[in-house]
Amino acid sequence: MIEKELLTNPAVELNDEYCFWDEIEYVCPKIEHDIRPKGNQWNNKETESACTIVWAVNQLIRLFWIDLTPEQTDKLYIEVVKYCTKHWYVIGAGWYIPTACNIVVKWWNEIWCRTFGKEKVFWTRVDWDSPKVNEALKNGHIVWFGKDISWRSDAIRGIIDKDSYPKGTGHRLNYKCAALTKATSWIDGSKCEIWVYDNYYGSSAQEFFILSRKKYIFKGIYGYCYIIMPESCMQTNVEAEKERIALLKAVNAVIAVLTSTWWDLPEAYQELSASYASALREQYPEARKLEKDQNKKIYQSLVDFLSYSWKYLDNQDQVKIADLAKHLRDKHNLK
């Protein structure tokens, strides 16, 4: 269910090398140009199923005024996908969204920012109705979102406005501000809340309006949005934030071991273990709260330790650990 996506605690997420979630402060730059991504992910087998990769590239194209032809854009998509396969993406398969965000940003920061002469970036995940999303849209950015609802016929018509739509396949695409969009002549978008920019340039269903997003949130539209910003816009101390996240993960990992093994310790050490966990929680209020259900406690403890240990593993094991942690979070309603 889509609601489960909102249960993840950003502070203990697995993939946070370039992401600081909604806690980070930054200034959102205004985009003055109207350069749009011109690629079509369906043009090549390497990119057919890579929407989690392509949308991120599209945000970078829009963000940095990279004016490419459709052919150049498609080649760029392929290059990024091939880079992602070095980090265990499998062509033709879907990919966990934060992992895709992290690797595309890694590709940009390590390689292509120098190619285009642009600066490095970070990404952030926020709720769909966050002021940060609204600010980015008003300033001309395109902002990622996901859906598992079928809009096909009405997307071709140009406007999504029915109360409900049938279930569809999962897909990642972008919001764009409706007020800043010059639409086709047969659509009156003046009363629509949002414009959608898809990954299929030249397709009749590439761009369309949504009258109101709210009625589809948790009913076909995922609750998170993802935004890419230049590092110069960041007002939070990056290294300090990384240290804070690493510390919290370590604290949760220690609490995980203490709390999950308590029942099987000798009585004399149960008191010592509980005292240590209690002291950590008091010192670090953001740390994992006490879970009384022993089965859920074990699963939560396992996820917390996986989250802590992830950065010390090789790329192949990182993917397996991330998949396991996501599976456990979804199945057992964990944070």
BELKA-V138766 format. One record per residue. N is the residue number from 1. BURIAL is + if it has 9 or more other ideal C-beta (glycine too) atoms within 8 Angstrom, else -. Layout:
n: {N | N}
burial: {BURIAL | BURIAL}
This chain:
n: {1 | 2 | 3 | 4 | 5 | 6 | 7 | 8 | 9 | 10 | 11 | 12 | 13 | 14 | 15 | 16 | 17 | 18 | 19 | 20 | 21 | 22 | 23 | 24 | 25 | 26 | 27 | 28 | 29 | 30 | 31 | 32 | 33 | 34 | 35 | 36 | 37 | 38 | 39 | 40 | 41 | 42 | 43 | 44 | 45 | 46 | 47 | 48 | 49 | 50 | 51 | 52 | 53 | 54 | 55 | 56 | 57 | 58 | 59 | 60 | 61 | 62 | 63 | 64 | 65 | 66 | 67 | 68 | 69 | 70 | 71 | 72 | 73 | 74 | 75 | 76 | 77 | 78 | 79 | 80 | 81 | 82 | 83 | 84 | 85 | 86 | 87 | 88 | 89 | 90 | 91 | 92 | 93 | 94 | 95 | 96 | 97 | 98 | 99 | 100 | 101 | 102 | 103 | 104 | 105 | 106 | 107 | 108 | 109 | 110 | 111 | 112 | 113 | 114 | 115 | 116 | 117 | 118 | 119 | 120 | 121 | 122 | 123 | 124 | 125 | 126 | 127 | 128 | 129 | 130 | 131 | 132 | 133 | 134 | 135 | 136 | 137 | 138 | 139 | 140 | 141 | 142 | 143 | 144 | 145 | 146 | 147 | 148 | 149 | 150 | 151 | 152 | 153 | 154 | 155 | 156 | 157 | 158 | 159 | 160 | 161 | 162 | 163 | 164 | 165 | 166 | 167 | 168 | 169 | 170 | 171 | 172 | 173 | 174 | 175 | 176 | 177 | 178 | 179 | 180 | 181 | 182 | 183 | 184 | 185 | 186 | 187 | 188 | 189 | 190 | 191 | 192 | 193 | 194 | 195 | 196 | 197 | 198 | 199 | 200 | 201 | 202 | 203 | 204 | 205 | 206 | 207 | 208 | 209 | 210 | 211 | 212 | 213 | 214 | 215 | 216 | 217 | 218 | 219 | 220 | 221 | 222 | 223 | 224 | 225 | 226 | 227 | 228 | 229 | 230 | 231 | 232 | 233 | 234 | 235 | 236 | 237 | 238 | 239 | 240 | 241 | 242 | 243 | 244 | 245 | 246 | 247 | 248 | 249 | 250 | 251 | 252 | 253 | 254 | 255 | 256 | 257 | 258 | 259 | 260 | 261 | 262 | 263 | 264 | 265 | 266 | 267 | 268 | 269 | 270 | 271 | 272 | 273 | 274 | 275 | 276 | 277 | 278 | 279 | 280 | 281 | 282 | 283 | 284 | 285 | 286 | 287 | 288 | 289 | 290 | 291 | 292 | 293 | 294 | 295 | 296 | 297 | 298 | 299 | 300 | 301 | 302 | 303 | 304 | 305 | 306 | 307 | 308 | 309 | 310 | 311 | 312 | 313 | 314 | 315 | 316 | 317 | 318 | 319 | 320 | 321 | 322 | 323 | 324 | 325 | 326 | 327 | 328 | 329 | 330 | 331 | 332 | 333 | 334 | 335}
burial: {- | + | - | + | + | - | + | - | - | + | + | + | + | + | + | + | - | + | + | + | + | + | - | + | - | + | - | + | - | - | + | - | - | - | - | - | + | - | + | + | + | - | - | + | - | + | + | + | - | + | + | + | + | + | + | + | + | + | + | + | + | + | + | - | - | - | - | + | - | + | - | - | + | + | - | + | + | + | - | + | + | + | + | + | + | - | + | + | + | - | + | - | - | - | + | + | + | + | + | + | + | + | + | + | + | + | + | + | + | - | - | - | + | - | - | - | - | - | - | - | + | + | + | + | + | + | + | + | - | + | - | + | + | + | + | + | + | + | + | + | + | + | + | + | + | + | + | + | + | - | + | - | - | + | + | + | - | + | + | + | - | - | - | - | + | - | - | + | - | - | + | + | + | + | + | + | + | + | - | - | + | - | + | - | - | - | + | - | + | - | - | + | - | + | + | + | + | + | + | + | + | - | + | - | + | + | - | + | + | + | + | - | + | - | - | + | + | - | + | + | + | + | + | + | + | + | + | + | + | + | + | - | + | + | - | + | - | + | - | - | + | - | - | - | + | - | + | + | + | + | + | + | + | + | + | + | + | + | + | + | + | + | - | - | + | - | - | - | - | + | - | - | + | + | - | + | + | - | - | + | + | - | - | + | - | - | + | + | - | - | + | - | - | - | - | + | + | + | + | + | + | + | + | + | + | + | + | + | + | + | - | - | + | - | + | - | - | + | + | - | + | + | + | + | + | + | - | + | + | - | - | + | - | + | -}
